């Protein structure tokens, strides 16, 4: 799971359907990607970072649970 991404989405109160639309994926697919079931493509991650979280560090935003600490 991408806990940092999930936390930033909640902190900024961004609606997931909006993010899903921006990357051209369904809401369900986005949730599966955030849960770590499917990987984000580089283009998807870059779009999410640039459009919604430009103030965040890219690597930190997309760290998986297993990579934390």
Residue pairs with C-beta under 8 A, 6 or more apart in sequence:
1 34
1 35
1 36
1 64
1 65
2 33
2 34
2 36
2 61
2 62
2 63
2 64
2 65
3 63
3 65
3 68
4 56
4 60
4 61
4 62
4 63
4 68
5 34
5 48
5 61
5 62
6 34
8 52
8 53
8 56
8 61
9 16
9 19
9 34
9 52
12 52
12 53
14 52
16 27
16 30
16 31
17 27
19 30
19 48
19 52
20 26
20 27
20 29
20 30
22 47
22 48
22 51
22 52
23 30
23 43
23 44
23 47
23 48
25 33
25 44
29 38
32 38
33 39
33 40
33 44
36 64
36 65
40 48
40 62
45 58
45 62
46 58
48 61
49 56
49 58
49 61
49 62
53 61
